[in-house]
């Protein structure tokens, strides 16, 4: 049986933008030929797309680095460099992408919309952009900006309406096999199920839901005992839980104690799970005596749970359970989609403050300011928004960029370039 991989850490790097070209058109009677350097091409993006042919993250065990193509440099005759090719990374539906350093959610790939995980660098301007009435022979061009790079954590959280929880060997796999087209391995020993099984339960035309058999939850699962911790994340999306108990205690355990133990593990892993609607299915009724059956049913009813006795192997009581599940699902909101968590600009500035190195260089009365941290901030600033623009101005002042420009001799009205942002200096 293939090992189920639902967690991976990878590195992505978008392509760097190509450099602008310094070139002069060679034509008779034109001073210095006239600038005609073309722009560099844009770097390729790293794009994530959902593939319904994938069910695990196992591909990422063997390949952990993904790099898009760099943009080509510009050339003379105003020839632009070719843009770098994007790289498309396929992931299974339900993959949550997080920033590995902060744990911040970047996207939830549960729909069909692709996600740009790393944006390619912008191509640099050729010297033809810098020709003015007072600067007719610009002998400089802009370099391309580097592409984004980051380490990402991928977590697959199954998209299922109903999650089957309970100790091993209580009949979860048998239940999903008789109500759906799922064909799990079933045997009479612990941890037969080593991967979550998904099955579509159909109740006539237009009515269906997805059920997941969540394996391996035992006492201590939330701390990593058994297989439980590996699979508890798949319960998080489920809209409703069906807790399967072995009413006969055929494994030598007390079914009521089993129920309380599993719920305690769910609570420890994520307290929100205990707020999900839960239905109890008492399986293996044929192996228990009447007194035991009545005691268990009364216990769950006293606790306020809907309780359904059944014998999954022969389909006894299963239809009543499934019809009730469908009725309850109709009352519940859709499957949870995790929202992206944006980085506040001030937090970005704080993280960048650890490395505030930058350079200021002057060429033909144009002042170029460069620094990796500045580039990161610029990628997050909306220059059409007044507050964002004010924030960026404060960054330039507080970081010492404005003072450094003054020390380099900048005057009122001189041109300042911060990567692909160009502005006239104002004292």
C-alpha positions as CSV (number, residue, x, y, z in Angstrom):
1,X,0.0,0.0,0.0
2,X,1.5,3.4,-0.9
3,X,2.3,5.7,1.9
4,X,-0.1,8.6,2.2
5,X,1.8,12.0,2.2
6,X,-0.3,15.0,3.4
7,X,2.5,17.4,4.5
8,X,5.5,18.7,2.6
9,X,8.0,21.6,2.7
10,X,9.3,23.0,-0.6
11,X,11.4,25.9,-1.9
12,X,10.1,28.0,-4.8
13,X,12.0,30.6,-6.8
14,X,10.5,32.8,-9.5
15,X,12.7,33.9,-12.4
16,X,14.7,37.0,-12.2
17,X,13.9,39.9,-14.6
18,X,16.3,40.5,-17.5
19,X,18.5,43.5,-17.5
20,X,17.8,46.5,-19.6
21,X,20.2,47.2,-22.5
22,X,22.6,50.1,-23.0
23,X,22.8,50.5,-26.8
24,X,23.0,53.3,-29.3
25,X,21.5,53.3,-32.8
26,X,24.2,53.7,-35.4
27,X,22.9,56.2,-37.9
28,X,24.6,58.9,-39.9
29,X,24.1,62.4,-38.5
30,X,22.6,61.2,-35.2
31,X,24.7,62.2,-32.2
32,X,26.1,59.1,-30.5
33,X,23.6,57.1,-32.5
34,X,20.7,57.8,-30.2
35,X,19.8,55.4,-27.3
36,X,17.9,52.3,-28.4
37,X,18.5,49.8,-25.6
38,X,15.5,47.5,-25.1
39,X,13.9,46.4,-21.8
40,X,14.7,43.1,-20.1
41,X,12.1,40.4,-20.1
42,X,10.0,39.5,-17.0
43,X,10.9,36.5,-14.9
44,X,8.6,33.5,-14.9
45,X,6.2,32.9,-12.1
46,X,5.8,29.8,-9.9
47,X,2.1,28.9,-10.2
48,X,0.2,26.3,-8.2
49,X,-2.8,24.6,-9.9
50,X,-5.3,22.0,-8.6
51,X,-5.3,18.6,-10.2
52,X,-8.1,16.2,-9.4
53,X,-5.8,13.3,-10.6
54,X,-3.6,13.8,-7.4
55,X,-4.7,12.6,-4.0
56,X,-1.5,13.0,-2.0
57,X,1.5,15.2,-1.7
58,X,3.9,12.3,-2.4
59,X,5.4,13.9,-5.5
60,X,7.0,16.5,-3.2
61,X,9.0,13.8,-1.4
62,X,11.3,13.5,-4.4
63,X,11.3,17.1,-5.7
64,X,11.5,19.9,-3.2
65,X,12.9,22.9,-5.3
66,X,10.9,24.6,-8.1
67,X,12.5,27.4,-10.1
68,X,10.9,29.4,-13.0
69,X,12.9,30.7,-15.9
70,X,14.7,34.0,-15.9
71,X,13.8,36.8,-18.3
72,X,16.2,37.5,-21.1
73,X,18.2,40.7,-21.2
74,X,17.2,43.5,-23.6
75,X,19.1,44.1,-26.8
76,X,19.8,47.0,-29.1
77,X,17.3,48.4,-31.7
78,X,14.8,48.5,-28.8
79,X,14.5,44.7,-28.8
80,X,12.9,43.5,-25.6
81,X,14.2,40.4,-23.9
82,X,11.9,37.4,-23.9
83,X,9.9,36.8,-20.7
84,X,10.9,33.7,-18.7
85,X,8.5,30.7,-18.8
86,X,6.3,30.1,-15.8
87,X,6.5,26.8,-13.9
88,X,3.2,25.2,-13.0
89,X,3.1,23.0,-9.9
90,X,0.2,20.6,-9.6
91,X,-1.3,19.9,-6.2
92,X,-4.3,17.9,-5.0
93,X,-7.5,19.8,-4.3
94,X,-7.7,20.8,-0.6
95,X,-4.0,21.8,-0.3
96,X,-3.4,24.7,2.1
97,X,-0.3,26.7,1.3
98,X,1.6,28.4,4.2
99,X,4.7,30.5,4.6
100,X,7.1,28.1,6.2
101,X,8.8,30.7,8.3
102,X,5.7,32.3,9.9
103,X,3.0,29.6,9.4
104,X,0.8,32.3,7.7
105,X,-1.8,30.9,5.3
106,X,-1.2,32.1,1.8
107,X,-4.0,30.3,0.0
108,X,-6.4,27.4,0.2
109,X,-6.4,25.5,-3.1
110,X,-9.9,24.0,-2.9
111,X,-11.3,25.8,-5.9
112,X,-10.1,26.0,-9.5
113,X,-8.3,29.4,-9.3
114,X,-4.5,29.1,-9.7
115,X,-2.2,30.7,-7.2
116,X,1.0,32.6,-7.9
117,X,3.3,31.3,-5.2
118,X,6.3,33.4,-6.3
119,X,6.2,36.4,-8.7
120,X,8.8,36.8,-11.4
121,X,11.1,39.8,-11.3
122,X,10.3,42.8,-13.5
123,X,12.5,43.4,-16.5
124,X,14.9,46.4,-16.3
125,X,14.4,49.4,-18.5
126,X,16.8,49.9,-21.4
127,X,18.6,53.2,-21.8
128,X,16.1,54.4,-24.4
129,X,13.7,55.1,-21.5
130,X,16.1,57.6,-19.9
131,X,16.6,59.9,-22.9
132,X,15.4,63.5,-22.1
133,X,16.0,66.9,-23.6
134,X,18.9,67.4,-21.1
135,X,20.1,63.8,-21.1
136,X,20.4,62.8,-24.7
137,X,23.1,60.1,-24.3
138,X,22.1,58.0,-21.3
139,X,24.8,55.4,-20.7
140,X,22.9,53.4,-18.2
141,X,20.0,51.0,-17.9
142,X,18.1,49.4,-15.1
143,X,18.9,45.9,-14.0
144,X,16.0,43.5,-13.7
145,X,14.6,42.8,-10.2
146,X,15.1,39.4,-8.6
147,X,12.2,37.0,-8.6
148,X,10.5,36.2,-5.3
149,X,11.8,33.2,-3.4
150,X,10.3,31.5,-0.3
151,X,10.0,28.3,1.6
152,X,6.5,26.9,1.7
153,X,4.6,24.4,3.7
154,X,1.9,22.4,2.0
155,X,-0.8,20.7,4.0
156,X,-3.5,18.5,2.4
157,X,-6.8,18.8,4.3
158,X,-9.3,16.5,2.7
159,X,-12.5,18.0,1.4
160,X,-15.1,15.8,3.0
161,X,-18.6,16.7,4.3
162,X,-18.6,13.8,6.8
163,X,-15.7,12.4,8.8
164,X,-15.8,9.0,10.3
165,X,-13.9,8.9,13.6
166,X,-13.4,6.2,16.2
167,X,-10.8,3.6,17.4
168,X,-9.2,1.2,14.9
169,X,-11.3,-1.9,14.0
170,X,-14.7,-0.5,15.0
171,X,-16.1,-0.7,11.5
172,X,-15.4,2.7,9.9
173,X,-13.9,1.1,6.7
174,X,-16.8,-1.4,6.5
175,X,-19.3,1.4,6.8
176,X,-17.8,3.6,4.1
177,X,-17.5,0.5,1.8
178,X,-21.2,-0.3,2.0
179,X,-22.5,3.2,1.6
180,X,-20.1,4.4,-1.2
181,X,-17.9,3.2,-4.0
182,X,-14.8,3.4,-1.8
183,X,-12.9,0.1,-1.6
184,X,-10.7,0.3,1.5
185,X,-8.6,-2.7,2.7
186,X,-10.5,-4.3,5.6
187,X,-9.1,-6.8,8.0
188,X,-9.5,-7.8,11.7
189,X,-6.5,-6.1,13.1
190,X,-5.4,-2.6,14.2
191,X,-4.4,0.0,11.6
192,X,-5.7,-1.8,8.6
193,X,-6.5,1.6,7.2
194,X,-3.2,3.5,6.7
195,X,-4.6,6.2,4.4
196,X,-7.8,8.3,4.6
197,X,-10.5,6.8,2.3
198,X,-12.9,9.1,0.5
199,X,-16.2,7.9,-0.8
200,X,-19.2,9.6,-2.4
201,X,-22.5,8.7,-0.8
202,X,-25.4,9.0,-3.3
203,X,-29.0,9.3,-2.2
204,X,-30.8,9.6,-5.5
205,X,-30.5,12.1,-8.2
206,X,-28.9,15.4,-7.2
207,X,-28.2,14.4,-3.6
208,X,-24.8,13.2,-2.5
209,X,-22.1,14.0,0.0
210,X,-18.4,13.0,0.5
211,X,-17.5,10.8,3.5
212,X,-14.0,10.3,4.8
213,X,-12.7,7.4,6.9
214,X,-10.2,9.1,9.1
215,X,-7.8,6.3,10.3
216,X,-5.5,5.9,13.3
217,X,-7.0,8.0,16.1
218,X,-6.2,6.4,19.5
219,X,-5.4,7.7,22.9
220,X,-2.4,10.1,22.6
221,X,-3.0,10.8,19.0
222,X,-2.9,14.6,19.5
223,X,0.6,14.1,20.8
224,X,1.7,12.0,17.9
225,X,0.9,8.5,19.3
226,X,-0.1,5.9,16.6
227,X,-1.1,7.4,13.2
228,X,-3.6,9.8,14.6
229,X,-1.6,13.1,14.5
230,X,-0.8,12.5,10.9
231,X,-4.5,12.4,10.0
232,X,-6.2,14.6,12.5
233,X,-5.9,17.6,10.2
234,X,-8.3,15.9,7.8
235,X,-11.1,16.1,10.3
236,X,-10.8,19.9,10.4
237,X,-12.8,20.5,7.2
238,X,-15.6,18.0,7.9
239,X,-19.0,19.7,8.5
240,X,-20.3,16.8,10.5
241,X,-18.7,13.9,12.4
242,X,-20.0,10.3,12.7
243,X,-18.4,8.7,15.7
244,X,-18.4,4.9,15.2
245,X,-18.2,2.8,18.4
246,X,-17.9,-1.0,18.8
247,X,-20.9,-1.6,21.2
248,X,-19.8,-5.2,21.8
249,X,-16.3,-4.2,23.1
250,X,-15.0,-7.0,20.9
251,X,-11.4,-5.6,21.3
252,X,-11.7,-5.8,25.1
253,X,-12.3,-2.1,25.4
254,X,-15.3,-0.2,26.9
255,X,-17.2,1.6,24.0
256,X,-18.2,4.5,26.2
257,X,-14.6,5.0,27.4
258,X,-13.5,4.7,23.7
259,X,-15.9,7.5,22.8
260,X,-14.7,9.8,25.6
261,X,-11.0,9.1,24.7
262,X,-11.4,10.0,21.0
263,X,-13.4,13.1,21.8
264,X,-10.6,14.2,24.2
265,X,-8.0,13.8,21.4
266,X,-10.1,15.9,19.1
267,X,-10.5,18.5,21.8
268,X,-6.7,18.6,22.4
269,X,-5.9,18.8,18.7
270,X,-8.4,21.6,17.9
271,X,-11.1,22.7,20.3
272,X,-13.2,23.8,17.4
273,X,-13.8,20.2,16.4
274,X,-16.0,19.6,19.5
275,X,-18.3,22.3,18.2
276,X,-19.1,20.2,15.0
277,X,-22.3,18.3,15.0
278,X,-21.6,14.7,16.0
279,X,-23.7,11.6,15.4
280,X,-23.0,8.3,17.1
281,X,-23.2,5.0,15.2
282,X,-23.2,1.9,17.5
283,X,-21.7,-0.9,15.3
284,X,-21.5,-4.7,15.8
285,X,-24.8,-4.9,17.6
286,X,-25.1,-8.6,16.8
287,X,-22.1,-9.3,19.1
288,X,-23.6,-7.5,22.2
289,X,-26.3,-8.6,24.6
290,X,-29.5,-6.7,25.0
291,X,-28.6,-5.2,28.4
292,X,-25.3,-3.8,27.0
293,X,-27.2,-2.4,24.0
294,X,-29.7,-0.6,26.1
295,X,-27.1,0.8,28.5
296,X,-25.0,2.3,25.6
297,X,-28.0,3.7,23.7
298,X,-29.3,5.4,26.9
299,X,-25.8,6.9,27.6
300,X,-25.6,8.6,24.3
301,X,-29.2,9.8,24.3
302,X,-28.7,11.2,27.8
303,X,-25.7,13.1,26.4
304,X,-27.9,14.6,23.7
305,X,-26.4,12.7,20.7
306,X,-28.4,11.2,17.9
307,X,-27.7,7.5,18.2
308,X,-28.0,4.8,15.5
309,X,-27.5,1.1,16.3
310,X,-26.2,-0.8,13.2
311,X,-24.4,-3.8,11.8
312,X,-22.4,-2.3,9.0
313,X,-21.2,-5.6,7.6
314,X,-24.8,-6.7,6.7
315,X,-26.1,-3.2,6.1
316,X,-28.5,-3.3,9.1
317,X,-29.4,0.2,10.3
318,X,-27.1,1.9,7.8
319,X,-29.9,3.5,5.7
320,X,-31.4,5.2,8.7
321,X,-28.0,6.6,9.6
322,X,-27.2,7.9,6.1
323,X,-30.7,9.5,5.7
324,X,-30.2,11.4,9.0
325,X,-26.7,12.5,8.0
326,X,-28.1,13.9,4.7
327,X,-30.8,15.8,6.6
328,X,-28.3,17.3,9.0
329,X,-25.9,18.3,6.3
330,X,-28.7,20.2,4.5
331,X,-28.8,22.5,7.6
332,X,-25.1,23.2,7.8
333,X,-22.8,25.8,6.1
334,X,-20.5,24.6,3.2
335,X,-17.1,23.0,3.7
336,X,-14.7,25.4,5.3
337,X,-12.2,27.3,3.1
338,X,-9.2,28.8,4.8
339,X,-8.8,32.5,4.2
340,X,-5.4,33.9,3.2
341,X,-3.7,35.9,6.0
342,X,-2.2,39.2,4.6
343,X,1.0,40.6,6.1
344,X,0.5,44.0,7.7
345,X,2.9,46.5,6.2
346,X,4.3,47.5,9.6
347,X,5.1,43.8,10.3
348,X,6.8,43.6,6.9
349,X,8.9,46.6,7.7
350,X,9.8,45.2,11.1
351,X,11.0,41.9,9.6
352,X,13.0,43.9,7.0
353,X,14.6,46.0,9.6
354,X,17.0,43.2,10.5
355,X,18.8,43.8,7.2
356,X,18.5,47.4,6.2
357,X,21.6,47.5,3.9
358,X,21.1,49.5,0.7
359,X,23.2,51.3,-1.9
360,X,22.9,54.7,-3.5
361,X,24.7,55.3,-6.8
362,X,24.6,58.3,-9.2
363,X,24.8,58.0,-12.9
364,X,24.0,60.9,-15.3
365,X,22.2,62.8,-12.5
366,X,19.9,59.9,-11.8
367,X,20.2,58.4,-8.3
368,X,19.6,54.6,-8.0
369,X,18.6,53.1,-4.6
370,X,18.8,49.3,-4.2
371,X,18.3,46.9,-1.3
372,X,16.7,43.5,-1.0
373,X,14.5,44.6,1.9
374,X,13.3,47.6,-0.1
375,X,12.3,45.4,-3.0
376,X,10.2,43.1,-0.6
377,X,8.4,46.2,0.8
378,X,7.7,47.6,-2.7
379,X,6.1,44.3,-3.8
380,X,3.6,44.7,-1.0
381,X,2.8,48.5,-1.4
382,X,-0.1,49.7,-3.5
383,X,1.3,53.0,-5.0
384,X,-2.2,54.0,-6.1
385,X,-3.3,54.1,-2.5
386,X,-2.5,57.3,-0.6
387,X,-2.0,55.6,2.8
388,X,0.3,53.0,1.3
389,X,2.3,55.7,-0.5
390,X,2.6,57.7,2.8
391,X,3.8,54.5,4.5
392,X,6.5,53.9,1.9
393,X,7.7,57.5,2.3
394,X,8.0,57.0,6.0
395,X,10.1,53.9,5.3
396,X,12.5,55.8,3.1
397,X,12.9,58.5,5.8
398,X,13.2,56.2,8.9
399,X,15.6,53.8,7.2
400,X,18.0,56.6,6.3
401,X,17.5,56.4,2.5
402,X,16.6,60.1,2.2
403,X,19.6,61.1,4.3
404,X,21.9,59.0,2.1
405,X,20.5,60.6,-1.0
406,X,21.2,64.0,0.4
407,X,24.7,63.0,1.3
408,X,25.2,61.7,-2.3
409,X,24.3,65.2,-3.5
410,X,20.7,64.9,-4.7
411,X,19.0,68.2,-5.4
412,X,15.4,69.3,-5.7
413,X,13.9,67.9,-9.0
414,X,16.6,65.2,-9.5
415,X,15.4,61.8,-10.6
416,X,15.5,59.0,-8.1
417,X,15.0,55.3,-9.1
418,X,14.1,52.7,-6.5
419,X,13.9,49.6,-8.7
420,X,11.1,50.3,-11.1
421,X,9.7,53.3,-9.1
422,X,10.9,56.6,-10.4
423,X,10.2,60.0,-8.8
424,X,11.5,63.5,-8.7
425,X,13.2,64.4,-5.4
426,X,11.5,67.0,-3.2
427,X,13.2,68.5,-0.2
